[in-house]
């Protein structure tokens, strides 16, 4: 997959798929359904948790409802940062949620997460442009990196499209009527190790055509600034730099391929 891309672009897919499971991790089961892969570093702490069973075949928790409390206890012990944002835990993307877990615990448990990314496109007389965001310097992950106009994780109980509407309003002051015109273009999935742990993410990728007179506003402080870039400059930055947040590159390359700009 993506073997036809030039090395300057293909490297981003290699970077975001830098691990092959199990990679020393034990499968994690909730009520006999595998939902993740346990970080070996938290195994000693898990042995102290009521309801957890550990054997060579994996780690299991018979009562899924207990997972949120276990995850919170591990955060208190300092194994990861508690984010105070619940995410659904599913056996596979699109399946019925089994329970929820704090976002900060996802990498330690190797649980899959869902996110939304929106290409904010503007067609002008001098060509196609893309709105580019600069992440705030105080962001927990990837501070100061370049990002999409709208992007965010899908919280518990929400759909990707509902998340798009919510994040568009919060991050860029885009009204629901305009944000609702976004078109789903596909999904991107990757499995990677990062400093925070194992990331098993599925990104729902949208295109949103915006009028020339629209200007986003950094409404919630998560974005430092927005700039409107010619698409050629976006291609150059993705090919020649690592200035964009790691997974943003994948969504942009998908856009380039659809536009015939990935050669």
N, C-alpha and C positions, 0 to 999 in steps of 0.2 A: 504494500500500500504506500502511495506517495513516492514510489521509486522513480517516477518520471520527473519529480521536482528537482530543480538545481540544488546542489549541496548547500548553498546559502540559505535556502528555505527549508530543506529536508532536515537540517540539523535541529530545528525547533521540535519536530515530531520525535526525533531520537532523544532529545533532552527531556521531553515529557513522558517518555516511555522507557525509563532507565532501570526498570526492575522487572524480573519475571518471578511471579509467585509460584511456590510458597516462600522462597528466599529466606528460609529459617524461621518463618512464622507458622503458628498453629492456626488452623481454621477455627472460627468462632461461630457457635450455634446458639440460636434462640429457639427454644421449643422445637428442636430437631431440624430447623431450617438454617443453613449457613448464611450469615449476613456479613462476615468480615474475616480479617486475619489479624491475630493478636501480636502486638509488639512484644518481643521477648523481655524487654526491660520492665514491663508492667506485670509479668507473670508472678514474681514473688509477692507483689501487693495483692494480686487477685486471689492468691491462696488464702488470704486472710478474710476474704469477703464471703458472707453467708450466701449459699445458693449456687456458688460457682463450683463446677466440677472440671478438673484438669487431668487429662491422661494423654498418652502419646498420640491419640487420634485427634485431639483437639480440646478446645475449651468450650464449655456449654453452660447455659443458664436456663433452667427449666421455667422460671417465671420472668417473662420479658418485661413486665411492669417494674421489676427491680433494677433494671439497667440504668435508668436515669440517676437513681440514688448512688449506685456503685460508681458511675462515671463522675458524679459530683465529689464523692469521697476521694477519688484518685486525684482530682484537681486540687482539692484541699491539701493533699499530701505533696503537691508540687510537681506532679508528672506532666502536666500541661496547663495551659491557661483556660480558665472557665470563661466562656463567651456570653453566657446568659441568653442563648438563642437556640431553641429546640429544632432539631431536624428529624424528619421521619427516618425510621430504620426499616428497610424493605429487603426481601430476599433477592429481588432484582428490580431494575428500574421499571416503574409503571405498575408494580404489584401493590397489593394492599399493604399499608404500613402495619408492622408488627408492634412497634412501640416507638418511642422517641428517645433522642440522646442529645446532649449539648454539642453544639458545633465544634467546640474546642477539643472534644474527645474523639471525633471521627477518625483522625489519623492514627491514634494509638490503638483503636479497635479495628482499623482497616475497613471501616464501613463506607459504602459508596455514598456519594453526595451528588446533588443535582444543582446546576447553576444556569443562569441566563446571561447571554451576551448580545448586545444590540449594536449593529453597525448603523450609525447615524449618518445618512448619506444626503448630500445636497448636490443637485445638478445645476450647474451654472453655465453661462455662455462660454467660459474658458475651461470647461471640463468638469468631471466628477470630483467632488471633495468629500472628506470624511471628518466628522467632529472627533477630536482627540482630547481625552481628559488626562490631567496630571494628578495622580493620587496624592492625598495629603501626606505631609511629612510625619504625622503622628499615627498613621495606620499601623496596625499590628503586623500585617504581612505586606511585603513589597512596598514600603513607603517611598513616595516620590517617583514611582514608575509610571510610564504612560499606560493608559487604559482606554477602554471603550467609553462612549458617551453614557451608556447605561450597562451595568453588570451587577450581578449579585447572586447569592445563594438562595435556594428555594427552601423557605422555612417550613416547619411542620404544618400540615393541613392546607398548604397552598399549592396551586398548580404553577407551572412555569409562566403561563400567560398572566396569571394574577400577580406573580412576582414582578414580571416586566412592568405592569401598570404601576405597581407600588414603588418600585425602584426608580422608574422614570420620573415620578412626581417628587420623590424624596431627593434624588441625586442631581437632577437637572431641571426641575420645575417644568416638566413636560406634562401637559394636561392629559387626562384619560382618553379624551376623544382622539387626540393626535397620536398618543402612544399606542392606542388600540389599532392603528393602521399598520403596525409592524407585521411583517410576513415571516413565518417560520421557514427557514431554508434547510434545516437539517440538524443533526446531532454530531458531536465529537466526543469520543471517550478516550481517556488515557489513564495509565497507572504509573505512578512515579513516587520516588522517595525524595522528600525535602527535609529541611531542618525540623519542621513540625511533625514529620512522620510520613506514613503512607497515604498518598492521595489516590483515590479511585473515583474520578469525577466524570460526569456526563454533562456536557454543555449544550443547551438548546440555543441555536444560533438564529438570530432574527436580523432582517434588514428593515430599516425605517427610513422612508423618504421624507425629508424635511424641507419646508419652504425656505427660499433664500433669505427672507427677512426674519427667520427664527434664530434666536440666540439663547442657548441654555444658560441657566443660572445655577451655581453651586449652592444648593439649598440646604443640605444637611452637614456641610463641613467635611464630607469624605473626599471631596475633590478640591484641589488647590486652584485649578483654572481649566478652562476649555479653550481649544484653538481649532480653527477650521483649516485643514491641510489638503492640498491637492493629493489625489490618490497616488500619483507618482512618487511623492515624497514619503507617503506611508510605506509604499513598496520598498523604497530605498532604506528606510529605517529598519524594517523587518529583516531585510537581506543583509545589511551591513552592521547592525548594532544589536544589543540586547536591552535596549531602552524600554521596550514594551514589556509589561508583566507577562510572565512565562506562558500562560494559557491564552492570553489575548492574541499572541502570535498565531496560534493554531486557527482561531476564528478568522483572523485577517487573511491568512493563506487560503482558507476555504473561499473567502470573498474574491481574492485574486484569481483563483482557479476559475470561478464562475464568470469572471470578467475577462478571462483570457490574458491575465497579466502575470502569470506565474512561470513563464518560460525562462 
